Amino acid sequence: MAYYRIQAAVLVAAFLLPALVESTVRHYKFSVVLKNATRLCATKPIVVVNGKFPGPTLYAREDDTVILRVVNHVQYNITIHWHGIKQLRTGWSDGPAYITQCPIQPGQSYIYNFTITGQRGTLLWHAHITWLRATVHGAIVILPKKGVPYPFPKPDKEEVIIFGEWWKADVETVINQAMQSGLPPNISDSHTINGHPGPFPNCSSQGYSLHVETGKTYLLRIINAAVNDELFFKIAGHNLTIVEVDATYVKPFSIDTVFIAPGQTTNALLTASHDTGKFLIAISPFMDSVVAVDNLTATGILRYKGTHAFFPTSLTTLPPLNATPVTNSFILSLKSLNSIQYPAKVPLTVDHSLFFTIGVGINPCSTCVNGSKAVGNMNNVSFVMPTIAMLQAHYFNISGVFTDDFPGNPPIPFNYTGTTPKNMQTNNGTKVYRLAYNDTVQVVLQGTAFLAPESHPIHLHGFNFFAIGRGVGNFDPVNDPKKFNLVDPVERNTLSVPTDGWAAIRFIANNPGVWFLHCHLEVHTTWGLKMAFLVDNGKNPNETLIQPPSDLPMC
């Protein structure tokens, strides 16, 4: 059993309290640090965990029980989501504010308690309330059980690499001003690699450095913790062998450019194949639409042992902003390992065949600048956050918090990727789609052409799913299912629905509770591009949601 104590605190270049890590197997200690935010091109207070940006990496093994006490020392409400952890019967520890728990209020604490069942690899944790995850995030490294090897050559060393976005302004102010005006929020000022933007005008940061030795192999645990940007990642002069995504093994393949959406993780093997040298590490955004993004490239340096400081750096060419073929090549190369030890258990029959349109519309707003505001929606429903956590309402039979009439199909069919309908106004509601325990579910996620269509990274809480198909244009219910991969589709918790296109997923509803499904672009989540599944208890005790903990926060 691993025990972590996590403290969130405002950083103003001051000493922060350490966190204590205890385990029946090994002990960890998070050191007291002095954090200087000026290396990120601005002096400002930011919300962090244990004085770290990114936050501390949590280590566990498959089947470990993890207990984390989160203490809130800031003026904001806070929750932490353990992104990709299945939370089997422990929805109380999932973390999305007002979905599975009320927020942890200033001066209060909450203990997250969950078991990592049947998972190994790389995941992430992040704040799941407003935009605080811009700086409140970190890695989760789940090692295999003792004595169980990786299904790929053992690396000589492992390295966690976290991508992020940085605003010179306070992110809560950024989104609050946008919501009041009805206009899109300001884009970020830079991207970061492990908290560093790289050499930058009027900024002291020299960027992230990765030191390697010739002939050795490195497992890069890559995480996109960015708030709104899908990203490309390259290392000059080196290919990467992809071996895992979202804590599930894949058939290895070699590629020079990684595509990774917010909330996704990718494990890649890097072989240090040069004798000496310095090589550019770079990330840049992907956007194949007209939507504004932070188009600045964050950089770092891969440096071979023995290379002197003045050795020239080998450069690389990043894909253009709208490099859809590069994105598609990476996504289509992902296949489940589907071995005897790690089979791909794809549901072959479907109890619920659902069709969700996803996109952004326009609703009236009398107080907004243009008399209207952008809203996100699924099946024309813009989600309204409740004031009582939905899981608590479900468990304690509190009426009036949500309804279970979320539509399984669009209320009014239309040409989803064609001419934009004249009426783009959406309905508002707090609705769930109800599932019986062990139901098999297929969801076709259809992007729409409302406003500026773009790629949407959709994240499902409480489950992994199999990404069985994707395409451009409107989904064809007759012909497209014939092309579904039901043999070795990649297993994920977050996938990108292509711009003006669709993606299909399948999962088994074998986890009772209330589970969020939402776009992992924080701007779209804020606008309401989200819904929830309610999975009822099964018949047996081990198919039933456990009772809430005694310290569950109240609203």
Secondary structure, DSSP 8 states (H G I E B T S, - for coil): -EEEEEEEEEESS-B---EEEEESS--EEE---B--GGGGTS---EEEETTBSS---EEEETT-EEEEEEEE-SSS-B-EEEET---TT-GGGS--BTTTB--B-TT-EEEEEEE--S--EEEEEEE-STTGGGTSEEEEEEE--TT---SS---SEEEEEEEEEE-SS-HHHHHHHHHHHTS-----SEEEETTB--SBTTB----EEEEE-TT-EEEEEEEE--SS-EEEEEETT--EEEEEETTEEEEEEEES-EEE-TT-EEEEEEE--SSS-EEEEEEEEE--SS-------EEEEEEETT--TTS-EE------TT-HHHHHHHHHH-BB---SSS------S-SEEEEEEEEEEEEE-TTSTTSEEEEEEETTEEE---SS-HHHHHHTT-TTS-BS---SS-SS---TTSS--S----EEE-BEEEE-TTEEEEEEEEE--SSS---EEEEESS--EEEEEEEESS--TTTGGGG---SSB-EESEEEE-TTEEEEEEEEE-S-EEEEEEESSHHHHHHT-EEEEEE---SSGGGS-----TT----
